[in-house]
Amino acid sequence: MKKPIIADSTLVSKYISGDEKSLEILINRHKQRIYSFIYSKVYDRDLTEDIFQDTFIKVIRTLKLGNYNEEGKFISWVMRIAHNLVIDHFRKNSRIPKFENSQDFDIFSVLKNTDIDIENKMIKDQILGEVKKIIEFLPDDQKEVLIYRYYNDLSFKEISEKTGVSINTSLGRMRYALINLRNIIKKKNIILTT
Amino acid sequence: MEKNYFFQEQIALEPKRKTINFILNFSKSIKAQKTSLGSVIIDLN
């Protein structure tokens, strides 16, 4: 027989009353969603671990101090904390989450996002979808470099090793990929802004 | 078959076990205590 699922609010109450096991259940229940959310903003595993950890340290302190105001869902509250910590990180580093790029067009400059509200998230997801669709129009060699660089975060050295071409060729393909992307966007009259 | 470059994105994104253990140990290592100025966190270690 399946064990009944204990509601988050019940687990929170039990944790506040001293049941440490409830915290573990809450973390295991929501860890993927929270971790993925943070990773989607910072694109760095180590940094994601740090922010994930800091998020729960804040959660724990707030709960133990009795400052948790249970008006909304527990997960929404935790996600808000994670989001604020991501913003703090970028503020501290005086930069927005974009890739540095000396090319004349940085595709990720259209993806910056400081709001968490659902509407913006939907728009952002839509844009990401559009970008992926546009990338499909690129020739395979250009598509390959662009995806390795931006989606898999590989250096040009790693890309050249993976694709068996020189670093200069990889750089050239990236340049053409970005030029072509810009042309496709212009030709199809696609607007990629939030 | 066409190569799917986006496939590498489909990896499980979850924290390391040691991160979770750190959080759980942190939770066990602190305690809130009420004072005249309000609640404060006490480190039990």
Interface residues (C-beta under 8 A of the other chain):
Chain A: E20 L23 E24 I27 N28 K31 Q32 Y35 S36 Y39 T48 E49 F52 Q53 F56 I57 I60 R61 K64 L65 G66 N67 K132 D140 K143 E144 I147 Y148 Y151 N152
Chain B: K3 Y5 F6 Q8 E9 A12 L13 E14 P15 K16 T19 I20 F22 I23 L24 F26 S27 K28 I30 K31 A32 S39 V40 I41
